[in-house]
Amino acid sequence: MKSSKFKMALLILVFLFLASGNNAIAQNAHVELIKNKQITSSIKNGEKHEYTIKLEVQQFSFIRLNQKGIDILITTYDPDGKKLQDFDSPNGANGPELITIISEKKGNYRIEVKPFDEKEAKGSYDLKIEMLEPKAVTPEKQTDQLFAAWNNMETPGASVAVAKDGKIVFKKGYGSANLEYDIPNSPATIFHIASVSKQFTAFSILLLANDGKLSLNDDIRKYIPEMPDFGKTITLKQLIHHTSGLRDQWNILAIAGWRLDDVITTEQVLKMMSKQKELNFNPGDEHMYCNTGYTLLAEVVARVSGQSFAEFTKKRIFEPLKMNNTQFYDDYEKIVKNRSYSFYQNEFGYKKSVLSYSTAGATSLFTTAEDLCLWAINFENPKVGNKQIIEQMNERGILNSGDTISYAFGQDIGNYKGLKYLSHGGADAGYRSFLGRFPDQKFSVVVLSNFANFQPWDYTLKIADIYLKDKFVKEEHQKEIKDTTTTDKTIVVDNEILNTYCGKYQIQENVIFNVVLENNQLFAKINDNEKFQLNPVSNTEFNVKGLGIKVTFSKEDDGEISKCTIDQGGQLTNAPRLKPFDATSVNLSEFAGEYYSPEISTTYTFEVDKEKLVAKHMRLSDIVMSPVRTDFFSGSQWFFGQIEFIRDSNKKITGCKVSSGRIRNLKFEKIDGKK
């Protein structure tokens, strides 16, 4: 009797499993996806789920995977087993992964699903084909299919415009401009476009130079005398090219206790910069992106012209080009009709991403996709400015060493598939923007979004692939440095070899490159913050996924790994490997105390809390500081990346220096040093 009951219970369990919508699909099982039929599955570390989708020739499919508590990597393959694409948006362990497959041949296409990070033990996901239709044949319809995931009012979305030969040939909005009121995005919806604003600031400086009212080689202190005298001249041109050495305003304000959704004004930025005592580097020695420089340039425009920066750009640029829905937004209380609001997503759904800037120049341009196309067309046939100014906008910066950088006047100069490509992106709050121009083809693409997880640069290039497919230089004739992260060339490297690369490498004095092995895959972490996947192309060479960066590990004669070389577009950086460090040997209480910085008028309290050294500030979340080598700690916040403690001749700690991506060696004095 007991045996019969056991068999019956087992049959019931099997029935429940089959009826549950495949709630726990076995590893490596192939399950066919059917349009509009949702599959729900749990997944854990080490598992890999595989699905198939039957496609005819030239079919378009859109598949949505909704992550629930686990970050998932999706890889697609064609019927011959050739890898097509990886899908992993930067939304962490919750939210959608949006997958598209366009079939070139008939057959079963495979979708592989696995956890991205081995530390995430388990979670679940929903998977469903939402669209299955013939591939569009016109560029307009193909572009429309690209944005299929956003063509609904339940999500934020984007506004898109394409210009060709002096005319706007495509424009459309997707998703919601305001989730609270179900207002749709359109080509006329106004977006905050963040750093794409810098093109207009640089152009304004050139207009004034053309008027004879200033010179690009002028010292910034000629116009803004309250700026500190660092003992070295900082020119307007160096501000434009991000070679000034100034610390970045957002990093400075964040360390000083500002939240980036606080009201931030130009006046506050100028006051903060007037108290700075040091530069990141000598002006002209390096290229380091710096928003401060463009805030100062906008202030120069205002002081030289006698108008506010917003008024100057309206009269000299926007009105002549009939950019009627464009303005520099320098008053966060100002009402702007038809504007979008920005959002991000977490485990609870969509959330408002608040932006309250009242500072312009580095950011804060409000515009539409249509208006930005008018700006792009002006480069081809200038109605504002002249040929000389247009040519100057394309002049790349030159360092003191004589090296030329890719950055020009608010534009990055490069190549894409053999064609000259000028671009700039922007990101503030939940806004994401991108303007890409192919000047020789008189072709431009504008993608503006109000969703923090959106990647407009990726969509811009996909649109270019559609419209310029017959213009690209054939691969064998391309001379530019290619982003090998997009190639299918990957190999399998033995874990014993991968383990020898694990460790910490010092890129700069304040930047640590930490290489770790997780789930048979190498990853790199910068100052223990964001993580990047390293894909092997040989036993010693790896591509950083999605960033066009190559990392090569080097051995000494004794076989020990001594350094790695980072190749970013031909710019090489040698990073020596740091010797292993026993973090448990550090006496954390020795570093406790109060630390004050006169440059930002701010005090932090360093305390030992639950066997960790923590930096505390009344306006900020606690910052955990982890020891990485003697007297050096890595911070857990983006603006508090590395902390170096300073000792006197008696080995007593007297202060520290804090560094992050765009700020180096901000000094703090230990004010309780007598204890």
Residue pairs with C-beta under 8 A, 6 or more apart in sequence:
17 23
17 24
20 40
21 38
21 39
21 40
22 31
22 39
22 40
22 41
23 40
23 41
23 42
24 41
24 42
25 31
25 39
25 41
25 49
27 46
27 47
27 48
27 49
28 48
28 49
28 50
29 49
29 50
30 50
30 51
30 52
30 110
31 39
31 49
31 50
31 51
31 52
32 51
32 52
32 53
32 54
33 39
33 51
33 52
33 53
33 63
33 111
33 127
33 128
33 129
34 129
35 129
35 130
35 131
35 132
36 128
36 129
36 130
37 128
37 129
38 126
38 127
38 128
39 51
39 126
39 127
39 128
40 124
40 125
40 126
40 127
41 49
41 124
41 125
41 127
42 122
42 123
42 124
43 49
43 70
43 72
43 113
43 114
43 115
43 122
43 123
43 124
43 125
44 115
44 121
44 122
44 123
45 115
45 118
45 119
45 120
45 121
45 122
45 519
46 115
46 118
46 519
47 114
47 115
48 112
48 113
48 114
49 112
49 113
49 114
50 110
50 111
50 112
50 113
51 110
51 111
51 113
51 127
52 108
52 109
52 110
52 111
53 61
53 63
53 101
53 108
53 109
53 111
53 129
54 107
54 108
54 109
55 61
55 101
55 103
55 106
55 107
55 109
56 103
56 106
57 103
57 104
57 105
57 106
58 102
58 103
58 104
58 134
58 135
59 102
59 103
59 132
59 133
59 134
59 135
60 100
60 101
60 102
60 131
60 132
60 133
60 134
60 135
60 136
60 145
61 100
61 101
61 102
61 103
61 109
61 129
61 131
61 132
62 98
62 99
62 100
62 129
62 130
62 131
62 132
62 145
62 148
62 149
63 98
63 99
63 100
63 101
63 111
63 127
63 128
63 129
63 130
64 96
64 97
64 98
64 99
64 126
64 127
64 128
64 130
64 149
65 72
65 74
65 87
65 96
65 97
65 99
65 113
65 125
65 126
65 127
66 95
66 96
66 97
66 125
66 126
66 127
67 91
67 92
67 93
67 94
67 95
67 96
67 97
67 123
67 125
68 94
68 123
68 124
68 125
68 126
69 93
69 94
69 120
69 122
69 123
69 124
69 347
70 93
70 115
70 120
70 122
70 123
70 124
70 125
71 88
71 92
71 93
71 115
71 116
71 117
71 120
72 88
72 97
72 113
72 114
72 115
72 116
72 123
72 125
73 86
73 87
73 88
73 113
73 114
73 115
73 116
74 86
74 87
74 88
74 97
74 99
74 111
74 112
74 113
75 83
75 84
75 85
75 86
75 87
75 111
75 112
76 83
76 84
76 85
76 87
76 99
76 101
76 109
76 110
76 111
76 112
77 83
77 84
77 109
77 110
77 111
77 112
78 84
78 103
78 104
78 105
78 107
78 109
79 105
79 106
79 107
79 108
79 109
80 107
81 110
82 488
83 488
84 101
84 109
86 545
87 97
87 98
87 99
88 97
88 116
89 95
89 96
89 97
89 98
89 453
89 455
90 453
90 455
91 97
91 345
91 453
92 346
93 120
93 123
93 347
94 345
94 346
94 347
95 345
95 346
95 453
96 149
98 149
99 111
100 145
100 146
100 148
101 109
102 135
103 109
103 135
113 125
113 127
115 123
115 519
117 518
117 519
117 531
118 518
118 519
119 518
130 148
130 149
131 148
135 142
135 145
136 142
136 144
136 145
139 169
139 170
139 466
139 467
140 169
140 170
142 466
143 160
143 162
143 170
143 172
143 463
143 466
144 151
144 172
146 459
146 462
146 463
146 466
147 157
147 158
147 160
147 172
147 174
147 459
149 155
150 156
150 157
150 158
150 174
150 175
151 157
151 174
151 175
152 175
153 175
153 176
153 182
153 184
154 176
155 175
155 176
155 350
155 451
156 175
156 176
156 177
156 179
156 185
156 340
156 342
156 343
156 350
156 430
156 449
156 450
156 451
156 454
157 173
157 174
157 175
157 176
157 185
157 449
157 450
157 451
157 454
158 173
158 174
158 175
158 185
158 447
158 448
158 449
158 450
158 451
158 454
158 456
158 459
159 171
159 172
159 173
159 174
159 185
159 186
159 187
159 189
159 191
159 340
159 368
159 369
159 446
159 447
159 448
159 449
160 170
160 171
160 172
160 173
160 174
160 187
160 369
160 445
160 446
160 447
160 448
160 459
160 463
161 168
161 170
161 171
161 187
161 369
161 370
161 372
161 373
161 445
161 446
162 168
162 169
162 170
162 171
162 373
162 443
162 444
162 445
162 446
162 463
162 467
163 169
163 373
163 376
163 377
163 443
163 444
163 445
163 446
164 441
164 442
164 443
164 444
164 467
165 442
166 377
166 380
166 381
166 442
167 377
168 370
168 373
171 187
171 369
171 370
171 373
172 186
172 187
173 184
173 185
173 186
173 187
173 189
173 369
174 185
175 184
175 185
175 450
175 451
176 182
176 183
176 184
176 185
177 183
177 184
177 185
177 186
177 189
177 338
177 339
177 340
177 341
177 450
178 340
178 341
179 341
179 343
179 350
185 340
185 450
187 368
187 369
187 370
188 325
188 338
188 368
188 370
189 338
189 339
189 340
189 368
189 369
189 448
190 325
190 336
190 337
190 338
190 339
190 340
190 366
190 367
190 368
191 339
191 340
191 366
191 367
191 368
191 369
191 431
191 433
191 448
191 449
191 450
192 329
192 342
192 355
192 363
192 364
192 365
192 366
192 428
192 429
192 431
193 365
193 366
193 367
193 372
193 426
193 431
193 433
193 448
194 363
194 425
194 426
194 427
194 428
194 431
194 432
194 433
195 291
195 362
195 363
195 424
195 425
195 426
195 427
195 428
195 433
196 365
196 372
196 424
196 425
196 426
196 433
196 434
196 435
197 294
197 328
197 360
197 361
197 362
197 363
197 364
197 365
197 426
198 294
198 361
198 362
198 410
198 424
199 375
199 393
199 409
199 410
199 411
199 424
199 435
200 313
200 317
200 328
200 365
200 375
200 410
201 294
201 297
201 298
201 301
201 309
201 361
201 362
201 410
202 240
202 294
202 297
202 393
202 409
202 410
203 317
203 385
203 389
203 393
203 409
203 410
204 297
204 298
204 301
204 309
204 312
204 313
204 316
204 317
205 214
205 216
205 236
205 240
205 297
205 300
205 301
206 385
206 389
206 392
206 393
206 409
207 316
207 317
207 385
207 389
208 214
208 301
208 304
208 305
209 215
209 216
210 385
210 386
210 388
210 389
213 304
213 305
214 223
214 236
214 300
214 304
215 236
216 235
216 236
216 237
216 240
217 235
217 236
217 237
218 235
218 236
219 233
219 234
219 235
220 227
220 234
220 235
220 236
220 239
220 244
220 296
220 300
221 227
221 229
221 234
223 299
223 300
223 303
223 304
224 270
224 296
224 299
224 300
224 303
226 270
226 274
227 234
227 273
227 274
227 296
228 273
228 274
228 275
228 276
228 277
230 245
230 278
230 279
232 245
232 279
232 282
232 283
233 283
234 244
234 245
234 246
234 283
235 283
236 297
236 300
237 397
238 244
238 245
238 283
238 284
238 293
238 397
239 246
239 290
239 293
239 294
239 296
239 297
240 293
240 297
240 397
240 409
240 410
241 287
241 396
241 397
241 405
241 407
241 408
242 287
242 288
242 289
242 290
242 293
242 397
242 407
243 283
243 284
243 285
243 286
243 287
243 288
243 397
243 399
243 405
244 279
244 283
244 290
244 292
244 293
245 279
245 280
245 281
245 282
245 283
245 285
245 286
245 288
246 273
246 276
246 279
246 280
246 290
246 292
246 293
247 273
247 276
247 279
247 280
247 290
247 292
247 662
247 663
247 664
247 666
248 289
248 290
248 291
248 292
248 662
248 663
249 269
249 272
249 273
249 291
249 292
249 295
249 362
250 260
250 291
250 639
250 662
251 639
251 660
251 661
251 662
251 663
252 272
252 273
252 276
252 292
252 600
252 663
252 666
253 260
253 264
253 268
253 269
253 272
254 260
254 637
254 638
254 639
255 597
255 600
255 602
255 639
255 640
255 658
255 660
255 663
255 666
256 272
256 600
256 601
256 602
257 602
257 617
257 618
257 619
257 620
258 264
258 619
259 619
260 429
261 353
261 354
261 355
261 356
261 429
262 356
263 332
263 356
263 357
263 358
264 356
264 357
264 358
264 359
265 358
265 359
266 295
266 298
266 299
266 330
266 358
266 359
266 360
266 361
268 359
269 292
269 295
269 359
270 295
270 299
272 600
273 292
273 296
275 598
275 599
275 600
275 601
276 599
277 598
277 599
277 667
278 665
278 667
280 286
280 288
280 662
280 663
280 664
280 665
281 288
281 664
282 400
284 399
284 400
285 399
285 400
285 401
286 399
287 397
287 399
287 405
287 407
288 662
289 662
290 662
291 362
291 363
292 362
293 362
294 361
294 362
294 363
294 410
295 359
295 360
295 361
295 362
296 361
297 361
298 309
298 328
298 360
298 361
298 362
299 309
299 361
301 309
301 312
301 313
301 361
302 308
302 309
302 312
305 312
307 315
308 330
309 328
309 330
309 360
309 361
310 327
310 328
310 329
310 330
310 360
313 327
313 328
314 327
314 328
316 384
317 323
317 384
318 324
318 326
318 327
318 371
320 383
320 384
321 371
321 374
321 375
321 378
321 383
321 384
322 374
323 367
323 371
323 374
323 375
324 371
325 338
325 366
325 367
325 368
325 370
325 371
326 365
326 366
326 367
326 368
326 371
327 336
327 365
327 366
327 367
328 360
328 361
328 364
328 365
328 366
329 336
329 357
329 360
329 364
329 365
329 366
330 358
330 359
330 360
330 364
331 358
332 355
332 356
332 357
332 358
336 366
339 366
340 450
341 352
341 450
342 352
342 353
342 355
342 429
342 430
342 431
342 450
342 451
342 452
343 350
343 351
343 352
343 353
343 430
343 450
343 451
343 452
344 350
344 351
344 353
344 430
344 451
344 452
344 453
345 351
345 451
345 452
345 453
353 429
353 430
353 431
353 452
354 429
355 428
355 429
355 431
357 363
357 364
357 428
363 426
363 428
368 448
369 446
369 447
369 448
372 435
372 446
372 448
373 444
373 446
375 435
376 435
376 437
376 444
376 446
377 444
378 384
378 385
379 390
379 393
379 437
379 439
380 439
380 442
382 389
382 390
392 409
393 408
393 409
393 410
393 411
394 408
394 409
394 411
394 413
394 422
395 408
395 409
396 404
396 405
396 406
396 407
396 408
396 413
397 404
397 405
397 407
397 408
398 404
398 405
399 405
406 412
406 413
406 414
406 569
407 413
408 422
410 424
411 422
411 423
411 424
412 422
412 423
412 424
413 420
413 421
413 422
414 420
414 421
414 422
414 423
414 480
414 569
415 421
415 478
415 480
416 438
416 461
416 464
417 472
417 473
417 478
418 472
418 473
418 474
418 477
418 478
418 479
418 480
419 438
419 440
419 441
419 468
419 471
419 472
419 473
420 438
420 439
420 440
421 436
421 437
421 438
422 436
422 437
422 438
422 439
423 434
423 435
423 436
423 437
423 457
423 460
424 434
424 435
425 432
425 433
425 434
425 435
425 456
425 457
426 432
426 433
426 434
427 433
429 452
430 450
430 451
430 452
431 448
431 449
431 450
432 448
432 449
432 451
432 452
432 454
432 455
432 456
433 447
433 448
433 449
433 456
434 445
434 446
434 447
434 448
434 456
434 457
434 459
434 460
435 444
435 445
435 446
435 460
436 444
436 445
436 457
436 460
436 461
436 464
437 443
437 444
438 444
438 464
438 468
438 471
441 468
441 471
443 464
443 467
443 468
445 460
445 463
445 464
447 456
447 457
447 459
447 460
447 463
448 456
449 456
481 569
481 570
483 548
484 537
484 543
484 548
484 550
485 535
485 543
485 544
485 545
485 546
485 547
485 548
485 549
487 537
487 543
489 537
490 535
490 536
490 537
491 536
491 537
491 538
491 539
492 536
493 536
493 539
495 517
495 520
497 539
498 517
498 520
498 522
499 517
500 561
501 515
501 517
501 522
501 553
501 561
501 564
502 515
502 516
502 517
502 522
503 514
503 515
503 561
503 577
503 578
503 580
504 512
504 513
504 514
504 515
504 577
504 578
504 628
505 512
505 513
505 514
505 515
505 563
505 564
505 575
505 576
505 577
505 578
506 512
506 513
506 575
506 576
506 578
507 513
507 526
507 566
507 573
507 575
509 659
509 664
509 665
510 641
510 642
510 644
510 659
510 660
510 664
510 665
511 526
511 527
511 641
511 642
511 659
511 661
512 526
512 527
512 528
512 578
512 628
512 634
512 642
513 524
513 525
513 526
513 564
513 566
513 575
514 524
514 525
514 526
514 527
514 528
515 522
515 523
515 524
515 534
515 564
516 522
516 523
516 524
516 525
517 523
521 533
521 534
522 533
522 534
522 536
522 542
523 531
523 532
523 533
523 534
524 531
524 532
524 534
524 544
524 551
525 531
525 532
526 532
526 661
527 634
527 635
527 641
527 642
527 660
528 626
528 634
528 636
529 636
529 638
529 641
532 544
532 545
532 546
532 547
533 544
533 545
534 542
534 543
534 544
534 545
534 551
535 542
535 543
535 544
535 545
536 542
537 543
537 550
540 552
540 553
540 554
541 550
541 551
541 552
542 550
542 551
542 552
542 553
543 549
543 550
543 551
544 550
544 551
547 568
548 568
548 569
549 566
549 567
549 568
550 566
550 567
551 564
551 565
551 566
551 567
552 564
552 565
552 567
553 561
553 563
553 564
554 561
554 562
554 563
554 564
554 565
555 561
555 562
556 562
561 577
562 576
562 577
563 574
563 575
563 576
563 577
564 574
564 575
564 577
565 572
565 573
565 574
565 575
566 572
566 573
566 574
566 575
578 628
578 629
579 629
581 627
581 628
581 629
581 630
583 626
583 627
583 628
586 627
588 608
588 611
588 612
588 613
588 627
589 608
590 653
591 606
591 613
591 633
591 645
591 653
592 606
592 607
592 608
592 613
593 605
593 606
593 653
593 670
593 671
593 672
593 673
593 675
594 603
594 604
594 605
594 606
594 670
594 671
594 672
595 603
595 604
595 605
595 606
595 655
595 656
595 668
595 669
595 670
595 671
596 602
596 603
596 668
596 669
596 671
597 603
597 666
597 667
597 668
597 669
598 669
599 666
599 667
600 666
602 617
603 617
603 671
604 615
604 616
604 617
604 668
605 615
605 616
605 617
606 613
606 614
606 615
606 616
606 625
607 613
607 614
607 616
608 614
609 622
612 624
612 625
612 626
613 624
613 625
613 626
613 627
613 633
614 622
614 623
614 624
614 625
615 622
615 623
615 625
615 635
615 640
615 643
616 622
616 623
617 623
620 637
621 637
623 635
623 636
623 637
623 640
624 635
624 636
625 633
625 634
625 635
625 636
625 640
625 643
626 633
626 634
626 636
627 633
627 634
628 634
628 642
631 644
631 645
631 647
632 642
632 643
632 644
632 645
633 642
633 643
633 644
633 645
634 641
634 642
634 643
635 641
635 642
635 643
635 658
635 660
638 660
638 661
639 660
639 663
640 658
640 660
641 658
641 659
641 660
641 661
642 658
642 659
642 660
643 656
643 657
643 658
643 659
644 656
644 657
644 659
644 665
645 653
645 655
645 656
646 653
646 654
646 655
646 656
646 657
647 653
647 654
648 654
652 673
653 670
653 673
654 669
654 670
654 673
655 667
655 668
655 669
655 670
656 667
656 668
656 670
657 665
657 666
657 667
657 668
658 665
658 666
658 668
659 665
659 666
